[in-house]
């Protein structure tokens, strides 16, 4: 009997130690995931409908803080340029330094360096732009368009400016990775730009951060639940143990 008691106590102590460890690791993952996210991402509220349907006016987005040199074609970026206004704006990068942008080809598509670009993210199907245009993007700059081409005030409006509507790379503050509210999920990289030199950018670490937070929650809840469950199980075992001698012959 004494050996069984020691074994039970040992299991209890081991269980308590493991539950405490689970809670501790869970707290590290939970808080660490949030802290990591706060360092890497910044929330923005989209001010206009120019990026509909990808991002709508009033949506809260999570944008990864990046350097302008990290921007690739297809990225949806947050930038500020005095020539465009004093507030942060959200547009899609369709051209980088050295690119020749033209619209529209016989199929109504935008082309980059002569390559037609399929743009499934556009709100209006058909012509990629209501007006034909061409532009050559200077080195170190970006050409940006909204996904709502019929209403977006983008690089096309500034074609007569120096740089033919492009903005400096260092005007970019962040790259939009996800729509936080409403919870519409991740903003995917367009496949059409992947075959061009430089390809498309890699997704940010948001999914990994969310996974850390969720695993942390599971560990915290699981570890915290162990104590009450173990206590109830012990009471049940003790109750069964007390009834056995009464029925013995």
C-alpha positions in Angstrom: 0.0 0.0 0.0 2.8 2.4 0.9 4.5 1.7 -2.4 1.3 2.5 -4.3 0.9 5.8 -2.4 4.4 6.8 -3.3 3.8 6.0 -6.9 0.6 8.0 -6.9 2.4 10.9 -5.3 5.1 10.7 -7.8 2.7 10.8 -10.7 1.0 13.7 -9.1 4.2 15.7 -8.6 5.2 14.9 -12.2 1.8 15.9 -13.5 1.9 19.2 -11.6 5.4 19.9 -12.8 4.5 19.2 -16.4 1.3 21.3 -16.2 3.3 24.2 -14.7 5.9 23.9 -17.5 3.0 23.9 -20.1 1.6 27.1 -18.6 5.1 28.7 -18.6 5.9 27.8 -22.2 2.4 28.8 -23.2 2.8 32.2 -21.7 6.2 32.7 -23.5 4.6 31.7 -26.8 1.5 33.8 -26.3 3.3 37.0 -25.2 6.2 36.4 -27.5 3.9 36.1 -30.5 2.2 39.4 -29.7 5.5 41.1 -29.0 7.0 39.8 -32.2 3.9 41.0 -34.1 4.1 44.5 -32.6 7.7 44.8 -33.7 7.2 43.6 -37.2 3.7 44.9 -38.1 1.9 48.1 -37.9 -1.9 48.6 -38.3 -3.4 51.0 -40.8 -6.9 52.1 -41.7 -7.4 52.3 -45.5 -8.8 55.7 -46.3 -10.3 55.2 -49.8 -12.0 52.7 -52.1 -9.1 52.7 -54.6 -8.0 49.2 -53.6 -11.4 47.6 -53.7 -12.1 44.6 -53.7 -8.7 43.6 -52.2 -9.0 46.1 -49.5 -12.0 48.3 -48.8 -12.3 51.8 -47.4 -12.3 51.6 -43.6 -10.6 48.2 -43.4 -7.9 47.7 -40.8 -4.8 46.1 -42.3 -1.6 44.7 -40.9 1.4 45.9 -42.8 4.9 44.6 -42.3 7.5 47.2 -41.7 10.0 46.9 -44.6 12.7 48.8 -46.3 11.9 50.1 -49.8 14.5 47.9 -51.3 12.4 44.8 -50.3 9.4 45.8 -52.4 8.5 43.6 -55.4 6.0 43.8 -58.2 2.5 42.8 -57.0 3.0 44.0 -53.4 0.3 46.1 -51.8 2.2 48.9 -50.0 1.6 51.8 -47.7 3.6 54.9 -48.7 3.7 58.6 -48.3 4.8 61.0 -51.1 4.3 64.8 -50.9 3.3 64.9 -54.5 0.4 62.6 -53.8 -0.6 64.2 -50.5 0.4 64.2 -46.8 -1.4 61.1 -45.7 -0.3 57.4 -46.1 -1.8 55.8 -49.2 -2.3 52.1 -50.1 -1.6 51.0 -53.7 -0.3 48.0 -55.6 3.2 48.0 -57.1 3.0 47.0 -60.8 6.4 48.3 -61.9 9.9 48.8 -60.5 13.0 50.8 -61.7 13.8 50.0 -65.4 10.3 48.6 -66.2 8.3 49.9 -69.2 4.6 49.9 -68.3 1.9 50.0 -71.0 -1.8 49.6 -71.2 -3.7 48.3 -72.8 -2.9 45.4 -75.1 -5.5 43.8 -77.5 -6.9 41.8 -74.6 -7.3 44.9 -72.5 -4.4 43.9 -70.2 -1.6 45.8 -68.5 1.9 44.8 -69.8 5.3 45.0 -68.0 8.3 45.0 -70.4 6.0 43.6 -73.1 4.6 40.8 -70.9 0.8 40.8 -70.5 -0.2 40.7 -66.8 -3.4 38.8 -65.7 -4.9 40.8 -62.8 -7.6 38.7 -61.2 -7.7 41.1 -58.2 -9.2 43.9 -60.3 -12.7 45.0 -59.3 -13.8 45.7 -62.9 -13.2 42.9 -65.4 -12.2 43.9 -68.9 -9.9 46.8 -69.5 -7.1 47.2 -67.0 -7.3 51.0 -67.5 -10.0 53.2 -69.1 -7.3 55.2 -70.8 -4.2 53.9 -72.6 -0.9 55.0 -71.3 2.8 54.1 -71.2 5.5 54.9 -68.7 9.1 54.1 -68.0 10.0 53.7 -64.3 13.2 55.4 -63.3 15.8 53.5 -61.3 15.0 53.4 -57.6 11.3 54.2 -58.1 8.0 52.3 -58.2 4.9 52.6 -60.4 1.7 52.1 -58.4 -2.0 51.5 -59.4 -5.1 50.8 -57.4 -7.2 47.7 -57.9 -10.3 49.8 -58.5 -9.0 51.2 -61.8 -12.1 53.3 -62.6 -11.8 55.4 -59.4 -8.2 55.1 -58.2 -6.0 58.3 -58.2 -2.7 56.6 -58.8 0.4 56.8 -61.0 -1.7 57.4 -64.1 -2.8 60.8 -62.7 0.9 61.8 -62.3 2.2 60.7 -65.7 3.1 64.3 -66.6 5.2 64.7 -63.4 8.9 64.0 -63.1 9.3 60.3 -63.1 6.1 59.7 -65.0 4.0 59.0 -61.9 6.5 56.8 -60.0 7.4 57.3 -56.4 10.8 56.7 -54.6 11.3 53.3 -53.0 12.1 55.0 -49.7 8.6 56.5 -49.7 7.3 53.0 -48.8 6.7 52.4 -45.1 5.2 48.9 -45.1 3.8 46.1 -47.1 0.2 44.9 -46.4 0.1 41.2 -45.4 -3.4 40.8 -44.1 -6.8 42.4 -43.4 -7.3 42.3 -39.7 -10.9 43.8 -39.7 -13.0 42.5 -41.1 -11.1 39.3 -40.9 -10.6 38.6 -44.6 -7.3 36.9 -44.2 -4.0 37.2 -46.0 -3.3 39.4 -49.0 -1.7 36.9 -51.5 1.1 37.7 -54.0 -0.1 37.7 -57.6 1.2 34.8 -59.7 1.4 36.9 -62.9 4.5 38.8 -61.6 6.4 35.7 -60.4 8.0 35.1 -63.8 9.4 38.6 -64.1 13.0 39.3 -62.9 13.0 39.5 -59.1 9.9 37.5 -58.8 7.4 38.3 -56.0 8.0 38.9 -52.3 7.8 36.2 -49.7 4.9 36.3 -47.2 5.7 37.9 -43.8 5.9 36.0 -40.5 2.3 36.7 -39.6 1.1 33.1 -39.9 4.0 31.9 -37.7 3.2 34.6 -35.1 -0.5 33.6 -35.0 0.5 29.9 -34.7 2.7 30.8 -31.7 -0.2 32.7 -30.0 -2.6 29.9 -30.6 -0.3 27.2 -29.4 0.4 29.3 -26.3 -3.3 29.6 -25.6 -3.7 25.8 -25.9 -0.8 25.2 -23.5 -2.0 27.7 -21.0 -5.6 26.3 -20.9 -4.3 22.7 -20.9 -1.9 23.3 -18.1 -4.3 25.3 -16.1 -7.0 22.6 -16.5 -4.7 19.8 -15.3 -5.0 20.7 -11.6 -8.8 20.5 -11.3 -9.0 17.4 -13.5 -6.2 15.6 -11.5 -7.9 16.6 -8.2 -11.3 15.2 -9.4 -9.6 12.0 -10.6 -7.9 11.6 -7.3 -11.1 12.0 -5.3 -12.8 9.5 -7.6 -10.0 7.0 -7.0 -10.1 7.5 -3.3 -13.9 7.0 -3.3 -13.6 3.7 -5.1 -10.8 2.6 -2.8 -12.9 3.2 0.3 -15.9 1.2 -1.1 -13.8 -1.9 -2.0 -13.2 -3.2 1.6 -16.9 -2.8 2.5 -17.9 -5.3 -0.2 -15.0 -7.7 0.4 -15.7 -11.2 1.9 
